[in-house]
Amino acid sequence: MKAVSINEKGSLDNIRIEDVPKPIITPNKLLIKVKACGLNPVDWKGIELGFFEMPYVLGTDISGIVEEVGSETSKFSIGDEVIGSLEWSKQGAFAEYIISEEKYISKKPINLNFEEAAGVPLASLTAWQGLFDKLELKAGEKILIQAAAGGVGLFAIQFAKMIGAHVVAVASKKNEELVKSFGAEEVIDYTQVDLKTIANDFDAVFDSMATAPLLIPHIKHGGRYISITAKPDQELAEKHGVKASNFLFYSDPNQLDEIVGLIEKGKIKIILDQLFPLDEAKNALIFQKKGHSRGKNILLVG
Ligand SMILES: NC(=O)c1ccc[n+]([C@@H]2O[C@H](COP(=O)([O-])OP(=O)(O)OC[C@H]3O[C@@H](n4cnc5c(N)ncnc54)[C@H](OP(=O)(O)O)[C@@H]3O)[C@@H](O)[C@H]2O)c1
């Protein structure tokens, strides 16, 4: 089967489309025929910064069809349409077949096609965990969401709106209408507005741009700040009376099941930016790395 692998850290030029053996199912796993993969910044960062043990098959997010079920599994049947964010340390999504423990897998939303569904897992779980587990966002609170038109940002806007928060989105002018259509009440165009000059009354900030020094001073005393990239400066946070931290998402099928339910009820939507065939994985990562995606980019596999 075809897989996108990396043998040496450093350059996206090191990506190889290889013919590798189809994985063999074990009793505690599912064999899934992959239909599409969601791209995430970690896919190129992992190559350039060497996050994972080499060599490995790239990628975390898949949609696909269960082809075989291990004898110790119970949640899925052959033919089920599924999505998931695979075991973080192993990666392995960008391939025609994958095997996975069922704890990383959920049913695919019935109202999404495989391409749309592949864009859901990692980005939506990051937004969910950041807003609800970390910031403990509540109705009526005012939250600033950084990079709001990106993969994570568009989910974050929708989850925050869903619970009745007031959303201020940071996005460039070209994405103003998009983030408003997803529920943002206010938009700050970061290409025009100096973030040092924004209001000082935020209850919470969800930051995917490592802008803690600019944003923490604008959070109310007693407010919260979460970063999904760099660790915030604790001295700065203490000075402003703000609880601040960063975190790495984890693949939680219970949370993903809940998100799938919301998608099926039409409460959460997803938009795709670019679709690339599996053979074009390098170009896909180059596009993702530019950092100006609107929603999610997808690799088409099966
Ligand atoms: N900790 C975790 O578990 C976790 C999970 C997921 C992602 N992440 C990290 O979070 C970051 C965002 O991920 P993502 O998937 O949302 O990325 P993404 O989809 O590539 O984000 C693209 C968005 O970023 C916006 N953007 C670019 N430069 C900006 C700036 N200076 N200020 C504000 N917005 C800007 C772009 O808007 P314009 O086109 O309008 O410029 C675009 O809409 C990445 O660094 C990723 O590695 C961490």
The ligand as an SDF file (V2000), in Angstrom:
LIG
                    3D

 48 52  0  0  0  0  0  0  0  0999 V2000
   -1.3610   22.2450   21.4240 N   0  0  0  0  0  0  0  0  0  0  0  0
   -2.0450   21.5090   20.5780 C   0  0  0  0  0  0  0  0  0  0  0  0
   -2.5020   20.4240   20.9070 O   0  0  0  0  0  0  0  0  0  0  0  0
   -2.2820   22.0450   19.1820 C   0  0  0  0  0  0  0  0  0  0  0  0
   -3.3060   21.4840   18.4090 C   0  0  0  0  0  0  0  0  0  0  0  0
   -3.5670   22.0340   17.1480 C   0  0  0  0  0  0  0  0  0  0  0  0
   -2.7930   23.0780   16.6810 C   0  0  0  0  0  0  0  0  0  0  0  0
   -1.7740   23.5610   17.4440 N   0  0  0  0  0  0  0  0  0  0  0  0
   -0.9740   24.7020   16.9510 C   0  0  0  0  0  0  0  0  0  0  0  0
   -1.8360   25.8250   16.8720 O   0  0  0  0  0  0  0  0  0  0  0  0
   -1.5020   26.6320   15.7710 C   0  0  0  0  0  0  0  0  0  0  0  0
   -2.7560   26.8390   14.9140 C   0  0  0  0  0  0  0  0  0  0  0  0
   -3.1840   25.5880   14.3940 O   0  0  0  0  0  0  0  0  0  0  0  0
   -4.2540   25.5490   13.2070 P   0  0  0  0  0  0  0  0  0  0  0  0
   -4.4400   24.1380   12.8250 O   0  0  0  0  0  0  0  0  0  0  0  0
   -5.4410   26.3610   13.5490 O   0  0  0  0  0  0  0  0  0  0  0  0
   -3.3970   26.3020   12.0680 O   0  0  0  0  0  0  0  0  0  0  0  0
   -3.8610   26.8980   10.6820 P   0  0  0  0  0  0  0  0  0  0  0  0
   -5.1520   26.3140   10.2420 O   0  0  0  0  0  0  0  0  0  0  0  0
   -2.6910   26.7870    9.7810 O   0  0  0  0  0  0  0  0  0  0  0  0
   -4.1020   28.4590   11.0050 O   0  0  0  0  0  0  0  0  0  0  0  0
   -4.2190   29.3080    9.9300 C   0  0  0  0  0  0  0  0  0  0  0  0
   -4.8370   30.6130   10.3830 C   0  0  0  0  0  0  0  0  0  0  0  0
   -3.8840   31.3980   11.0980 O   0  0  0  0  0  0  0  0  0  0  0  0
   -4.1750   32.7540   10.8290 C   0  0  0  0  0  0  0  0  0  0  0  0
   -3.0050   33.5950   11.0740 N   0  0  0  0  0  0  0  0  0  0  0  0
   -1.8050   33.5400   10.4480 C   0  0  0  0  0  0  0  0  0  0  0  0
   -0.9680   34.4800   10.9710 N   0  0  0  0  0  0  0  0  0  0  0  0
   -1.6750   35.1340   11.9340 C   0  0  0  0  0  0  0  0  0  0  0  0
   -1.3680   36.1760   12.8440 C   0  0  0  0  0  0  0  0  0  0  0  0
   -0.1590   36.7490   12.8620 N   0  0  0  0  0  0  0  0  0  0  0  0
   -2.3150   36.5870   13.7040 N   0  0  0  0  0  0  0  0  0  0  0  0
   -3.5390   36.0030   13.7080 C   0  0  0  0  0  0  0  0  0  0  0  0
   -3.9050   35.0140   12.8760 N   0  0  0  0  0  0  0  0  0  0  0  0
   -2.9830   34.5800   11.9980 C   0  0  0  0  0  0  0  0  0  0  0  0
   -4.5430   32.7590    9.3680 C   0  0  0  0  0  0  0  0  0  0  0  0
   -5.4040   33.8530    9.1190 O   0  0  0  0  0  0  0  0  0  0  0  0
   -5.1240   34.8680    7.9070 P   0  0  0  0  0  0  0  0  0  0  0  0
   -5.1160   34.0430    6.6510 O   0  0  0  0  0  0  0  0  0  0  0  0
   -6.2730   35.7910    8.0310 O   0  0  0  0  0  0  0  0  0  0  0  0
   -3.7880   35.4880    8.1580 O   0  0  0  0  0  0  0  0  0  0  0  0
   -5.2550   31.4260    9.1770 C   0  0  0  0  0  0  0  0  0  0  0  0
   -6.6500   31.5670    9.1840 O   0  0  0  0  0  0  0  0  0  0  0  0
   -0.3520   25.9260   15.0620 C   0  0  0  0  0  0  0  0  0  0  0  0
    0.8600   26.5030   15.4930 O   0  0  0  0  0  0  0  0  0  0  0  0
   -0.4360   24.5010   15.5580 C   0  0  0  0  0  0  0  0  0  0  0  0
    0.8090   23.8310   15.5490 O   0  0  0  0  0  0  0  0  0  0  0  0
   -1.5120   23.0790   18.6700 C   0  0  0  0  0  0  0  0  0  0  0  0
  1  2  1  0
  2  3  2  0
  2  4  1  0
  4  5  1  0
  4 48  2  0
  5  6  2  0
  6  7  1  0
  7  8  2  0
  8  9  1  0
  8 48  1  0
  9 10  1  0
  9 46  1  0
 10 11  1  0
 11 12  1  0
 11 44  1  0
 12 13  1  0
 13 14  1  0
 14 15  2  0
 14 16  1  0
 14 17  1  0
 17 18  1  0
 18 19  2  0
 18 20  1  0
 18 21  1  0
 21 22  1  0
 22 23  1  0
 23 24  1  0
 23 42  1  0
 24 25  1  0
 25 26  1  0
 25 36  1  0
 26 27  1  0
 26 35  1  0
 27 28  2  0
 28 29  1  0
 29 30  1  0
 29 35  2  0
 30 31  1  0
 30 32  2  0
 32 33  1  0
 33 34  2  0
 34 35  1  0
 36 37  1  0
 36 42  1  0
 37 38  1  0
 38 39  2  0
 38 40  1  0
 38 41  1  0
 42 43  1  0
 44 45  1  0
 44 46  1  0
 46 47  1  0
M  CHG  2   8   1  16  -1
M  END
$$$$
